[in-house]
Amino acid sequence: MSDISRHSWLTPPRPISRTKRAPQDKLEEVYNTFATGVEETGERFMTESDFSCHFLQILHPDSPQHSIHLLANTATHCAGNSTSNKSHITLQDFQTLESVLNSPDATYRLAFRIFDVSKVGKITYEEFSATLSQFPLYKNFRLTDIPDVKLYFGGKLDRSLDYTGFCQLITQLSRALTSQLFDSDSRNSIQLNTFLDTFKPILSPFTQSNLPLVFAEQGPTLTYTQAHALTGLLTNLELLQVAVESAANLESYRGVREREITRDQLMSATEHFPQVTPLQVDLLFKLCNLERQTGKIRLSDFYQVLPTGHDLFPSSRPSSPG
């Protein structure tokens, strides 16, 4: 989600990888492969299930309908869908979605469309709160605990957010979620299992199993500093992936994956990423070095830390907004 083109200590700046625009005939061919609906006019369309479950394969057809609808909203929103049945994804919607996916801020734009339930280009507090609660990571999140939430939505929570405001707000969520794990009596530590249970949706099986070993010497607790460093590590995995691959002198994911890199090499590769801190790098190295303990990590070690992403999407039915 960030501009990650930079000069590393080993290689020239690696261009940001972008998917090339698909030829329209190929795009239509893909669309027709998954479009099972037929309008009275004879034109084909994708149902929400076609898009979310069969094309993207993120959800199962038996998933709650609200989850399927939220994901499909990224497509029906894109073209300002004005058809009588907005649950139909037309070829025009599909083509416009493809162009959005090629925009530099595609991740933010797709997220905005999920939350913009009414498709008016603005998100109310009720929409934001209700949609956020459907994601497993935030199902118990207290949105009103974010100090600035009323500055975003107004003192009476009656103001709507545009795209730019939305982008700013969501960058604060993971930090606020971590802070909520600590009691209001200013205690400085929490149980490690509390952190693991809360962030399980964005932890890979490898991280879930091995993170307790990283803190084995200090006992089953995390300090406030360590908890926020772990949250930052999880949030910055995308940037760290670029840095690790750059430090390993790879031009693509198909390069030699077993070249080892040191902590100092990785720190050098992240020098233009101020959001990546030394403690985050230390924790990453400890996690990836548990088995071999060489003080170096391989790309294959790092890739075990990356989550699949499928568990991030809503899997439960909506609760009452509020």
CYANA upper distance limits for C-alpha pairs under 8 A (distance plus 0.5 A):
  1 MET  CA    104 PRO  CA      8.25
  1 MET  CA    105 ASP  CA      6.75
  1 MET  CA    106 ALA  CA      8.27
  1 MET  CA    107 THR  CA      6.74
  1 MET  CA    108 TYR  CA      7.77
  2 SER  CA    239 LEU  CA      8.46
  3 ASP  CA     16 ILE  CA      8.42
  4 ILE  CA     16 ILE  CA      7.31
  4 ILE  CA    239 LEU  CA      7.64
  4 ILE  CA    242 VAL  CA      8.09
  5 SER  CA     13 PRO  CA      6.28
  5 SER  CA     14 ARG  CA      6.55
  5 SER  CA     15 PRO  CA      6.42
  5 SER  CA     16 ILE  CA      6.50
  6 ARG  CA     12 PRO  CA      8.26
  6 ARG  CA     13 PRO  CA      5.24
  6 ARG  CA     14 ARG  CA      7.45
  6 ARG  CA    272 HIS  CA      7.97
  7 HIS  CA     11 THR  CA      7.39
  7 HIS  CA     12 PRO  CA      5.94
  7 HIS  CA     13 PRO  CA      4.97
  7 HIS  CA     14 ARG  CA      8.26
  8 SER  CA     12 PRO  CA      6.93
  8 SER  CA     13 PRO  CA      6.98
  8 SER  CA    246 SER  CA      7.17
  8 SER  CA    247 ALA  CA      7.80
  8 SER  CA    268 SER  CA      7.86
  8 SER  CA    269 ALA  CA      5.78
  9 TRP  CA    247 ALA  CA      7.89
  9 TRP  CA    265 GLN  CA      8.46
  9 TRP  CA    268 SER  CA      6.89
  9 TRP  CA    269 ALA  CA      6.66
 10 LEU  CA    246 SER  CA      7.81
 10 LEU  CA    247 ALA  CA      6.98
 10 LEU  CA    249 ASN  CA      6.96
 11 THR  CA    246 SER  CA      7.48
 11 THR  CA    249 ASN  CA      6.95
 14 ARG  CA    246 SER  CA      8.27
 14 ARG  CA    251 GLU  CA      7.71
 18 ARG  CA    102 ASN  CA      7.16
 19 THR  CA    102 ASN  CA      6.91
 20 LYS  CA    102 ASN  CA      8.03
 21 ARG  CA     98 GLU  CA      8.02
 21 ARG  CA     99 SER  CA      7.80
 21 ARG  CA    102 ASN  CA      7.74
 22 ALA  CA     26 LYS  CA      7.04
 22 ALA  CA     27 LEU  CA      6.55
 23 PRO  CA     27 LEU  CA      6.71
 24 GLN  CA     28 GLU  CA      6.58
 25 ASP  CA     29 GLU  CA      6.65
 26 LYS  CA     30 VAL  CA      6.78
 27 LEU  CA     31 TYR  CA      6.68
 27 LEU  CA     95 GLN  CA      7.76
 28 GLU  CA     32 ASN  CA      6.59
 28 GLU  CA     91 LEU  CA      7.65
 29 GLU  CA     33 THR  CA      6.78
 30 VAL  CA     34 PHE  CA      7.33
 31 TYR  CA     35 ALA  CA      6.49
 31 TYR  CA     46 MET  CA      8.32
 31 TYR  CA     91 LEU  CA      7.36
 31 TYR  CA     94 PHE  CA      7.80
 32 ASN  CA     36 THR  CA      8.35
 32 ASN  CA     44 ARG  CA      7.80
 34 PHE  CA     46 MET  CA      7.26
 34 PHE  CA     50 ASP  CA      6.55
 34 PHE  CA     51 PHE  CA      7.93
 34 PHE  CA     54 HIS  CA      7.44
 34 PHE  CA     55 PHE  CA      6.75
 35 ALA  CA     44 ARG  CA      6.72
 35 ALA  CA     45 PHE  CA      5.67
 35 ALA  CA     46 MET  CA      4.66
 35 ALA  CA     47 THR  CA      7.53
 35 ALA  CA     50 ASP  CA      6.92
 36 THR  CA     44 ARG  CA      7.46
 36 THR  CA     45 PHE  CA      7.08
 36 THR  CA     46 MET  CA      6.48
 36 THR  CA     47 THR  CA      7.60
 36 THR  CA     50 ASP  CA      7.62
 37 GLY  CA     44 ARG  CA      6.01
 37 GLY  CA     45 PHE  CA      5.44
 37 GLY  CA     46 MET  CA      6.34
 37 GLY  CA     47 THR  CA      6.91
 38 VAL  CA     42 GLY  CA      6.24
 38 VAL  CA     43 GLU  CA      6.14
 38 VAL  CA     44 ARG  CA      4.90
 38 VAL  CA     45 PHE  CA      6.48
 39 GLU  CA     43 GLU  CA      5.73
 39 GLU  CA     44 ARG  CA      6.60
 39 GLU  CA     45 PHE  CA      7.67
 44 ARG  CA     90 THR  CA      7.99
 45 PHE  CA     88 HIS  CA      6.57
 45 PHE  CA     89 ILE  CA      6.16
 45 PHE  CA     90 THR  CA      5.55
 45 PHE  CA     91 LEU  CA      7.38
 46 MET  CA     50 ASP  CA      6.02
 46 MET  CA     51 PHE  CA      6.80
 46 MET  CA     88 HIS  CA      6.37
 46 MET  CA     89 ILE  CA      5.39
 46 MET  CA     90 THR  CA      7.00
 47 THR  CA     51 PHE  CA      6.96
 47 THR  CA     87 SER  CA      7.09
 47 THR  CA     88 HIS  CA      5.81
 47 THR  CA     89 ILE  CA      6.76
 48 GLU  CA     52 SER  CA      6.57
 48 GLU  CA     68 ILE  CA      6.92
 48 GLU  CA     69 HIS  CA      6.69
 48 GLU  CA     72 ALA  CA      5.91
 48 GLU  CA     87 SER  CA      6.64
 48 GLU  CA     88 HIS  CA      7.25
 48 GLU  CA     89 ILE  CA      7.63
 49 SER  CA     53 CYS  CA      5.78
 49 SER  CA     54 HIS  CA      7.38
 49 SER  CA     61 PRO  CA      6.89
 49 SER  CA     68 ILE  CA      6.90
 49 SER  CA     72 ALA  CA      8.45
 50 ASP  CA     54 HIS  CA      5.56
 50 ASP  CA     55 PHE  CA      6.63
 51 PHE  CA     55 PHE  CA      5.41
 51 PHE  CA     56 LEU  CA      6.65
 51 PHE  CA     72 ALA  CA      6.83
 51 PHE  CA     89 ILE  CA      8.42
 52 SER  CA     56 LEU  CA      5.83
 52 SER  CA     57 GLN  CA      6.74
 52 SER  CA     58 ILE  CA      6.79
 52 SER  CA     59 LEU  CA      6.53
 52 SER  CA     68 ILE  CA      6.34
 52 SER  CA     71 LEU  CA      6.66
 52 SER  CA     72 ALA  CA      6.39
 53 CYS  CA     57 GLN  CA      5.01
 53 CYS  CA     58 ILE  CA      6.38
 53 CYS  CA     59 LEU  CA      5.29
 53 CYS  CA     60 HIS  CA      5.82
 53 CYS  CA     61 PRO  CA      6.29
 53 CYS  CA     68 ILE  CA      8.08
 58 ILE  CA    310 HIS  CA      6.59
 59 LEU  CA     63 SER  CA      6.79
 59 LEU  CA     68 ILE  CA      7.49
 63 SER  CA     67 SER  CA      7.41
 63 SER  CA     68 ILE  CA      7.45
 63 SER  CA    315 SER  CA      7.32
 64 PRO  CA     68 ILE  CA      7.15
 64 PRO  CA    315 SER  CA      7.20
 64 PRO  CA    316 SER  CA      6.83
 64 PRO  CA    317 ARG  CA      6.60
 65 GLN  CA     69 HIS  CA      6.56
 65 GLN  CA    317 ARG  CA      8.27
 66 HIS  CA     70 LEU  CA      6.66
 66 HIS  CA    316 SER  CA      8.39
 66 HIS  CA    317 ARG  CA      6.52
 66 HIS  CA    318 PRO  CA      7.44
 67 SER  CA     71 LEU  CA      6.94
 67 SER  CA    134 GLN  CA      8.49
 67 SER  CA    313 PHE  CA      8.24
 67 SER  CA    314 PRO  CA      6.03
 67 SER  CA    315 SER  CA      6.60
 67 SER  CA    316 SER  CA      7.51
 67 SER  CA    317 ARG  CA      7.59
 68 ILE  CA     72 ALA  CA      6.71
 69 HIS  CA     73 ASN  CA      6.53
 69 HIS  CA     87 SER  CA      8.26
 70 LEU  CA     74 THR  CA      7.92
 70 LEU  CA    114 ILE  CA      6.09
 70 LEU  CA    115 PHE  CA      8.44
 70 LEU  CA    117 VAL  CA      8.32
 71 LEU  CA     75 ALA  CA      8.49
 71 LEU  CA    114 ILE  CA      6.91
 72 ALA  CA     76 THR  CA      7.07
 72 ALA  CA     87 SER  CA      8.39
 73 ASN  CA     77 HIS  CA      6.15
 73 ASN  CA    113 ARG  CA      6.88
 73 ASN  CA    114 ILE  CA      6.29
 73 ASN  CA    117 VAL  CA      8.00
 74 THR  CA     78 CYS  CA      6.96
 74 THR  CA     97 LEU  CA      8.14
 74 THR  CA    110 LEU  CA      6.23
 74 THR  CA    111 ALA  CA      8.27
 74 THR  CA    113 ARG  CA      5.59
 74 THR  CA    114 ILE  CA      6.23
 75 ALA  CA     79 ALA  CA      8.16
 75 ALA  CA     89 ILE  CA      7.18
 75 ALA  CA     93 ASP  CA      6.35
 75 ALA  CA     94 PHE  CA      6.89
 75 ALA  CA     97 LEU  CA      6.24
 76 THR  CA     80 GLY  CA      7.57
 76 THR  CA     81 ASN  CA      6.06
 76 THR  CA     86 LYS  CA      7.08
 76 THR  CA     87 SER  CA      7.57
 76 THR  CA     88 HIS  CA      7.77
 76 THR  CA     89 ILE  CA      6.12
 76 THR  CA     90 THR  CA      8.35
 76 THR  CA     93 ASP  CA      6.36
 77 HIS  CA     81 ASN  CA      6.46
 77 HIS  CA     93 ASP  CA      8.25
 77 HIS  CA    113 ARG  CA      6.80
 77 HIS  CA    119 LYS  CA      6.61
 78 CYS  CA     93 ASP  CA      6.71
 78 CYS  CA     96 THR  CA      6.57
 78 CYS  CA     97 LEU  CA      6.30
 78 CYS  CA    100 VAL  CA      8.15
 78 CYS  CA    113 ARG  CA      8.17
 79 ALA  CA     92 GLN  CA      7.41
 79 ALA  CA     93 ASP  CA      5.65
 79 ALA  CA     96 THR  CA      6.35
 79 ALA  CA     97 LEU  CA      8.08
 80 GLY  CA    119 LYS  CA      8.04
 81 ASN  CA     86 LYS  CA      6.88
 81 ASN  CA     93 ASP  CA      7.60
 82 SER  CA     86 LYS  CA      7.40
 83 THR  CA     88 HIS  CA      8.49
 89 ILE  CA     93 ASP  CA      6.38
 89 ILE  CA     94 PHE  CA      7.37
 90 THR  CA     94 PHE  CA      6.82
 91 LEU  CA     95 GLN  CA      6.62
 92 GLN  CA     96 THR  CA      6.62
 93 ASP  CA     97 LEU  CA      6.57
 94 PHE  CA     98 GLU  CA      6.84
 95 GLN  CA     99 SER  CA      7.12
 96 THR  CA    100 VAL  CA      6.85
 97 LEU  CA    101 LEU  CA      6.71
 98 GLU  CA    102 ASN  CA      7.17
 99 SER  CA    103 SER  CA      7.32
100 VAL  CA    106 ALA  CA      6.48
100 VAL  CA    109 ARG  CA      8.12
101 LEU  CA    106 ALA  CA      5.64
101 LEU  CA    107 THR  CA      8.32
102 ASN  CA    106 ALA  CA      7.11
105 ASP  CA    109 ARG  CA      6.78
106 ALA  CA    110 LEU  CA      6.55
107 THR  CA    111 ALA  CA      6.75
108 TYR  CA    112 PHE  CA      6.61
108 TYR  CA    167 CYS  CA      7.03
109 ARG  CA    113 ARG  CA      6.88
109 ARG  CA    163 TYR  CA      8.29
110 LEU  CA    114 ILE  CA      7.02
111 ALA  CA    115 PHE  CA      7.09
112 PHE  CA    116 ASP  CA      6.47
112 PHE  CA    163 TYR  CA      7.15
112 PHE  CA    166 PHE  CA      7.62
112 PHE  CA    167 CYS  CA      8.42
113 ARG  CA    117 VAL  CA      7.75
113 ARG  CA    119 LYS  CA      7.91
114 ILE  CA    131 THR  CA      8.49
115 PHE  CA    123 ILE  CA      7.26
115 PHE  CA    127 GLU  CA      7.05
115 PHE  CA    128 PHE  CA      6.49
115 PHE  CA    131 THR  CA      6.63
115 PHE  CA    132 LEU  CA      8.45
116 ASP  CA    120 VAL  CA      7.57
116 ASP  CA    121 GLY  CA      7.08
116 ASP  CA    122 LYS  CA      6.87
116 ASP  CA    123 ILE  CA      5.79
116 ASP  CA    127 GLU  CA      7.69
116 ASP  CA    128 PHE  CA      8.49
117 VAL  CA    123 ILE  CA      8.15
117 VAL  CA    127 GLU  CA      7.23
118 SER  CA    123 ILE  CA      8.48
121 GLY  CA    162 ASP  CA      6.90
121 GLY  CA    163 TYR  CA      7.71
122 LYS  CA    160 SER  CA      6.23
122 LYS  CA    161 LEU  CA      5.87
122 LYS  CA    162 ASP  CA      5.33
122 LYS  CA    163 TYR  CA      7.66
123 ILE  CA    127 GLU  CA      6.67
123 ILE  CA    128 PHE  CA      6.94
123 ILE  CA    160 SER  CA      5.68
123 ILE  CA    161 LEU  CA      5.53
123 ILE  CA    162 ASP  CA      7.05
123 ILE  CA    166 PHE  CA      8.40
124 THR  CA    128 PHE  CA      6.69
124 THR  CA    153 PHE  CA      8.09
124 THR  CA    158 ASP  CA      7.70
124 THR  CA    159 ARG  CA      7.12
124 THR  CA    160 SER  CA      4.97
124 THR  CA    161 LEU  CA      6.93
125 TYR  CA    129 SER  CA      6.44
125 TYR  CA    153 PHE  CA      6.86
125 TYR  CA    157 LEU  CA      6.64
125 TYR  CA    158 ASP  CA      7.51
125 TYR  CA    159 ARG  CA      7.89
125 TYR  CA    160 SER  CA      7.23
126 GLU  CA    130 ALA  CA      6.44
126 GLU  CA    321 PRO  CA      5.97
126 GLU  CA    322 GLY  CA      6.68
127 GLU  CA    131 THR  CA      6.45
127 GLU  CA    321 PRO  CA      7.82
128 PHE  CA    132 LEU  CA      6.43
129 SER  CA    133 SER  CA      6.73
129 SER  CA    143 LEU  CA      7.53
129 SER  CA    321 PRO  CA      6.64
129 SER  CA    322 GLY  CA      7.13
130 ALA  CA    134 GLN  CA      7.43
130 ALA  CA    318 PRO  CA      7.29
130 ALA  CA    319 SER  CA      7.11
130 ALA  CA    320 SER  CA      7.20
130 ALA  CA    321 PRO  CA      5.10
130 ALA  CA    322 GLY  CA      7.62
131 THR  CA    135 PHE  CA      7.98
131 THR  CA    318 PRO  CA      7.93
132 LEU  CA    138 TYR  CA      6.81
132 LEU  CA    139 LYS  CA      7.78
133 SER  CA    138 TYR  CA      6.01
133 SER  CA    139 LYS  CA      4.86
133 SER  CA    140 ASN  CA      7.58
133 SER  CA    141 PHE  CA      7.74
133 SER  CA    318 PRO  CA      8.06
133 SER  CA    319 SER  CA      7.96
134 GLN  CA    138 TYR  CA      7.83
134 GLN  CA    139 LYS  CA      6.53
134 GLN  CA    313 PHE  CA      8.47
134 GLN  CA    314 PRO  CA      5.35
134 GLN  CA    315 SER  CA      7.39
134 GLN  CA    316 SER  CA      6.52
134 GLN  CA    317 ARG  CA      7.40
134 GLN  CA    318 PRO  CA      6.54
134 GLN  CA    319 SER  CA      8.21
135 PHE  CA    139 LYS  CA      6.46
135 PHE  CA    312 LEU  CA      6.88
135 PHE  CA    313 PHE  CA      6.15
135 PHE  CA    314 PRO  CA      4.79
135 PHE  CA    315 SER  CA      7.52
135 PHE  CA    316 SER  CA      8.40
136 PRO  CA    201 PRO  CA      6.99
136 PRO  CA    311 ASP  CA      8.10
136 PRO  CA    312 LEU  CA      7.12
136 PRO  CA    313 PHE  CA      7.78
136 PRO  CA    314 PRO  CA      6.75
136 PRO  CA    315 SER  CA      7.64
137 LEU  CA    198 THR  CA      7.08
137 LEU  CA    199 PHE  CA      6.71
137 LEU  CA    200 LYS  CA      8.03
137 LEU  CA    201 PRO  CA      6.31
137 LEU  CA    202 ILE  CA      8.15
137 LEU  CA    312 LEU  CA      7.53
138 TYR  CA    177 LEU  CA      8.29
141 PHE  CA    177 LEU  CA      7.00
141 PHE  CA    180 GLN  CA      8.49
142 ARG  CA    146 ILE  CA      8.34
142 ARG  CA    180 GLN  CA      8.45
143 LEU  CA    149 VAL  CA      7.92
144 THR  CA    149 VAL  CA      6.79
144 THR  CA    150 LYS  CA      8.46
145 ASP  CA    149 VAL  CA      8.30
145 ASP  CA    176 ALA  CA      8.21
145 ASP  CA    180 GLN  CA      8.35
146 ILE  CA    176 ALA  CA      6.73
148 ASP  CA    152 TYR  CA      7.02
149 VAL  CA    153 PHE  CA      6.68
149 VAL  CA    154 GLY  CA      8.28
150 LYS  CA    154 GLY  CA      5.14
150 LYS  CA    155 GLY  CA      5.49
150 LYS  CA    156 LYS  CA      7.88
150 LYS  CA    157 LEU  CA      6.72
151 LEU  CA    155 GLY  CA      7.45
152 TYR  CA    159 ARG  CA      7.98
152 TYR  CA    161 LEU  CA      7.54
152 TYR  CA    165 GLY  CA      7.73
152 TYR  CA    169 LEU  CA      8.20
153 PHE  CA    157 LEU  CA      5.22
153 PHE  CA    158 ASP  CA      6.57
153 PHE  CA    159 ARG  CA      5.01
153 PHE  CA    160 SER  CA      6.50
153 PHE  CA    161 LEU  CA      7.35
154 GLY  CA    158 ASP  CA      6.45
154 GLY  CA    159 ARG  CA      5.78
161 LEU  CA    165 GLY  CA      5.98
161 LEU  CA    166 PHE  CA      6.38
162 ASP  CA    166 PHE  CA      6.66
163 TYR  CA    167 CYS  CA      6.81
164 THR  CA    168 GLN  CA      7.00
165 GLY  CA    169 LEU  CA      6.78
166 PHE  CA    170 ILE  CA      6.79
167 CYS  CA    171 THR  CA      7.19
168 GLN  CA    172 GLN  CA      7.78
169 LEU  CA    173 LEU  CA      7.58
172 GLN  CA    176 ALA  CA      6.68
173 LEU  CA    177 LEU  CA      6.53
174 SER  CA    178 THR  CA      6.76
174 SER  CA    231 THR  CA      7.31
174 SER  CA    235 THR  CA      8.24
175 ARG  CA    179 SER  CA      6.82
175 ARG  CA    228 HIS  CA      7.32
175 ARG  CA    231 THR  CA      7.45
175 ARG  CA    232 GLY  CA      8.39
176 ALA  CA    180 GLN  CA      6.80
177 LEU  CA    181 LEU  CA      7.42
178 THR  CA    182 PHE  CA      8.10
178 THR  CA    227 ALA  CA      7.40
178 THR  CA    228 HIS  CA      7.05
178 THR  CA    231 THR  CA      7.64
179 SER  CA    224 TYR  CA      8.49
179 SER  CA    228 HIS  CA      8.49
181 LEU  CA    190 ILE  CA      7.76
181 LEU  CA    194 THR  CA      8.16
181 LEU  CA    195 PHE  CA      8.11
182 PHE  CA    186 SER  CA      7.79
182 PHE  CA    187 ARG  CA      7.28
182 PHE  CA    188 ASN  CA      7.93
182 PHE  CA    189 SER  CA      7.64
182 PHE  CA    190 ILE  CA      6.99
182 PHE  CA    224 TYR  CA      8.28
183 ASP  CA    187 ARG  CA      6.81
188 ASN  CA    223 THR  CA      6.05
188 ASN  CA    224 TYR  CA      5.95
189 SER  CA    221 THR  CA      6.76
189 SER  CA    222 LEU  CA      5.74
189 SER  CA    223 THR  CA      4.72
189 SER  CA    224 TYR  CA      6.24
190 ILE  CA    194 THR  CA      7.47
190 ILE  CA    195 PHE  CA      8.22
190 ILE  CA    221 THR  CA      5.96
190 ILE  CA    222 LEU  CA      5.88
190 ILE  CA    223 THR  CA      7.13
190 ILE  CA    224 TYR  CA      8.26
191 GLN  CA    195 PHE  CA      7.45
191 GLN  CA    220 PRO  CA      6.37
191 GLN  CA    221 THR  CA      4.88
191 GLN  CA    222 LEU  CA      6.69
192 LEU  CA    196 LEU  CA      6.79
192 LEU  CA    212 PRO  CA      7.77
192 LEU  CA    220 PRO  CA      5.83
192 LEU  CA    221 THR  CA      5.32
192 LEU  CA    222 LEU  CA      6.15
193 ASN  CA    197 ASP  CA      6.43
193 ASN  CA    220 PRO  CA      8.01
194 THR  CA    198 THR  CA      6.69
195 PHE  CA    199 PHE  CA      6.61
195 PHE  CA    227 ALA  CA      8.08
196 LEU  CA    200 LYS  CA      6.06
196 LEU  CA    208 GLN  CA      7.32
199 PHE  CA    203 LEU  CA      6.97
200 LYS  CA    204 SER  CA      8.50
200 LYS  CA    208 GLN  CA      7.62
201 PRO  CA    311 ASP  CA      5.88
201 PRO  CA    312 LEU  CA      6.23
202 ILE  CA    234 LEU  CA      8.06
202 ILE  CA    307 PRO  CA      6.42
202 ILE  CA    309 GLY  CA      7.42
202 ILE  CA    311 ASP  CA      7.67
202 ILE  CA    312 LEU  CA      7.06
203 LEU  CA    207 THR  CA      6.36
203 LEU  CA    208 GLN  CA      6.36
203 LEU  CA    234 LEU  CA      8.44
203 LEU  CA    305 VAL  CA      8.01
203 LEU  CA    306 LEU  CA      8.05
203 LEU  CA    307 PRO  CA      6.11
204 SER  CA    208 GLN  CA      6.64
204 SER  CA    304 GLN  CA      7.56
204 SER  CA    305 VAL  CA      6.24
204 SER  CA    306 LEU  CA      6.44
204 SER  CA    307 PRO  CA      4.84
204 SER  CA    308 THR  CA      7.47
205 PRO  CA    209 SER  CA      6.65
205 PRO  CA    307 PRO  CA      8.37
206 PHE  CA    210 ASN  CA      6.54
206 PHE  CA    304 GLN  CA      6.49
206 PHE  CA    305 VAL  CA      6.76
207 THR  CA    211 LEU  CA      5.97
207 THR  CA    287 LEU  CA      8.03
207 THR  CA    304 GLN  CA      8.07
207 THR  CA    305 VAL  CA      6.18
208 GLN  CA    212 PRO  CA      8.47
210 ASN  CA    214 VAL  CA      7.43
210 ASN  CA    287 LEU  CA      7.37
211 LEU  CA    215 PHE  CA      7.58
211 LEU  CA    287 LEU  CA      6.99
212 PRO  CA    216 ALA  CA      6.52
212 PRO  CA    220 PRO  CA      7.70
213 LEU  CA    290 LEU  CA      8.27
214 VAL  CA    283 LEU  CA      8.14
214 VAL  CA    286 LYS  CA      6.65
214 VAL  CA    287 LEU  CA      6.53
214 VAL  CA    290 LEU  CA      8.14
215 PHE  CA    219 GLY  CA      6.86
215 PHE  CA    220 PRO  CA      7.45
215 PHE  CA    221 THR  CA      8.28
216 ALA  CA    220 PRO  CA      7.38
222 LEU  CA    226 GLN  CA      6.38
222 LEU  CA    227 ALA  CA      6.45
223 THR  CA    227 ALA  CA      6.61
224 TYR  CA    228 HIS  CA      6.82
225 THR  CA    229 ALA  CA      6.65
226 GLN  CA    230 LEU  CA      6.62
227 ALA  CA    231 THR  CA      6.74
228 HIS  CA    232 GLY  CA      6.55
229 ALA  CA    233 LEU  CA      6.59
229 ALA  CA    277 THR  CA      8.26
229 ALA  CA    279 LEU  CA      6.90
229 ALA  CA    280 GLN  CA      5.95
230 LEU  CA    234 LEU  CA      6.75
230 LEU  CA    280 GLN  CA      7.04
230 LEU  CA    283 LEU  CA      8.01
231 THR  CA    235 THR  CA      6.60
232 GLY  CA    236 ASN  CA      6.42
232 GLY  CA    275 GLN  CA      8.23
232 GLY  CA    276 VAL  CA      7.86
232 GLY  CA    280 GLN  CA      7.46
233 LEU  CA    237 LEU  CA      6.62
233 LEU  CA    276 VAL  CA      7.85
233 LEU  CA    280 GLN  CA      5.82
233 LEU  CA    281 VAL  CA      8.28
233 LEU  CA    284 LEU  CA      8.07
236 ASN  CA    240 LEU  CA      6.61
236 ASN  CA    275 GLN  CA      8.10
236 ASN  CA    276 VAL  CA      7.34
237 LEU  CA    241 GLN  CA      6.42
237 LEU  CA    306 LEU  CA      7.65
238 GLU  CA    242 VAL  CA      7.19
239 LEU  CA    243 ALA  CA      6.83
239 LEU  CA    273 PHE  CA      8.21
240 LEU  CA    244 VAL  CA      6.38
240 LEU  CA    270 THR  CA      8.00
240 LEU  CA    276 VAL  CA      8.33
241 GLN  CA    245 GLU  CA      6.59
241 GLN  CA    302 PHE  CA      8.33
242 VAL  CA    246 SER  CA      6.47
243 ALA  CA    247 ALA  CA      6.50
243 ALA  CA    266 LEU  CA      7.13
243 ALA  CA    269 ALA  CA      5.75
243 ALA  CA    270 THR  CA      6.41
244 VAL  CA    248 ALA  CA      6.69
244 VAL  CA    261 ILE  CA      8.48
244 VAL  CA    266 LEU  CA      6.77
244 VAL  CA    269 ALA  CA      7.91
244 VAL  CA    299 LEU  CA      7.62
245 GLU  CA    249 ASN  CA      6.84
245 GLU  CA    250 LEU  CA      5.99
245 GLU  CA    251 GLU  CA      8.32
245 GLU  CA    253 TYR  CA      8.39
245 GLU  CA    299 LEU  CA      7.67
246 SER  CA    250 LEU  CA      6.33
246 SER  CA    251 GLU  CA      8.12
246 SER  CA    269 ALA  CA      7.42
247 ALA  CA    261 ILE  CA      7.35
247 ALA  CA    265 GLN  CA      6.80
247 ALA  CA    266 LEU  CA      6.62
247 ALA  CA    269 ALA  CA      6.49
248 ALA  CA    259 ARG  CA      6.67
248 ALA  CA    260 GLU  CA      7.55
248 ALA  CA    261 ILE  CA      6.91
248 ALA  CA    299 LEU  CA      8.30
250 LEU  CA    255 GLY  CA      6.23
250 LEU  CA    256 VAL  CA      7.79
251 GLU  CA    255 GLY  CA      7.40
257 ARG  CA    298 ARG  CA      7.29
257 ARG  CA    299 LEU  CA      5.82
257 ARG  CA    300 SER  CA      6.74
258 GLU  CA    298 ARG  CA      5.85
258 GLU  CA    299 LEU  CA      6.73
258 GLU  CA    300 SER  CA      7.22
259 ARG  CA    298 ARG  CA      6.28
259 ARG  CA    299 LEU  CA      7.73
260 GLU  CA    296 LYS  CA      6.24
260 GLU  CA    297 ILE  CA      5.74
260 GLU  CA    298 ARG  CA      5.14
260 GLU  CA    299 LEU  CA      8.00
261 ILE  CA    265 GLN  CA      6.73
261 ILE  CA    266 LEU  CA      7.50
261 ILE  CA    296 LYS  CA      5.79
261 ILE  CA    297 ILE  CA      6.03
261 ILE  CA    298 ARG  CA      7.04
262 THR  CA    266 LEU  CA      6.93
262 THR  CA    295 GLY  CA      7.11
262 THR  CA    296 LYS  CA      5.20
262 THR  CA    297 ILE  CA      7.25
263 ARG  CA    267 MET  CA      6.65
263 ARG  CA    281 VAL  CA      7.74
263 ARG  CA    282 ASP  CA      8.04
263 ARG  CA    285 PHE  CA      7.61
263 ARG  CA    295 GLY  CA      8.05
263 ARG  CA    296 LYS  CA      7.38
264 ASP  CA    268 SER  CA      6.65
265 GLN  CA    269 ALA  CA      6.82
266 LEU  CA    270 THR  CA      6.83
266 LEU  CA    281 VAL  CA      8.25
267 MET  CA    271 GLU  CA      6.77
267 MET  CA    278 PRO  CA      7.79
267 MET  CA    281 VAL  CA      7.79
270 THR  CA    274 PRO  CA      8.02
270 THR  CA    276 VAL  CA      7.29
276 VAL  CA    280 GLN  CA      6.98
276 VAL  CA    281 VAL  CA      7.93
277 THR  CA    281 VAL  CA      7.06
278 PRO  CA    282 ASP  CA      6.65
279 LEU  CA    283 LEU  CA      6.65
280 GLN  CA    284 LEU  CA      6.70
281 VAL  CA    285 PHE  CA      6.70
282 ASP  CA    286 LYS  CA      6.73
283 LEU  CA    287 LEU  CA      6.61
284 LEU  CA    288 CYS  CA      6.63
285 PHE  CA    289 ASN  CA      6.28
285 PHE  CA    295 GLY  CA      7.88
285 PHE  CA    296 LYS  CA      7.85
285 PHE  CA    297 ILE  CA      7.32
286 LYS  CA    290 LEU  CA      6.73
288 CYS  CA    297 ILE  CA      6.79
288 CYS  CA    301 ASP  CA      6.00
288 CYS  CA    302 PHE  CA      6.97
288 CYS  CA    305 VAL  CA      8.50
289 ASN  CA    293 GLN  CA      5.23
289 ASN  CA    294 THR  CA      7.22
289 ASN  CA    295 GLY  CA      7.08
289 ASN  CA    296 LYS  CA      7.53
289 ASN  CA    297 ILE  CA      7.07
289 ASN  CA    301 ASP  CA      8.49
297 ILE  CA    301 ASP  CA      6.63
297 ILE  CA    302 PHE  CA      7.71
298 ARG  CA    302 PHE  CA      7.04
299 LEU  CA    303 TYR  CA      6.61
300 SER  CA    304 GLN  CA      7.17
301 ASP  CA    305 VAL  CA      7.93
302 PHE  CA    306 LEU  CA      7.70
309 GLY  CA    313 PHE  CA      8.30
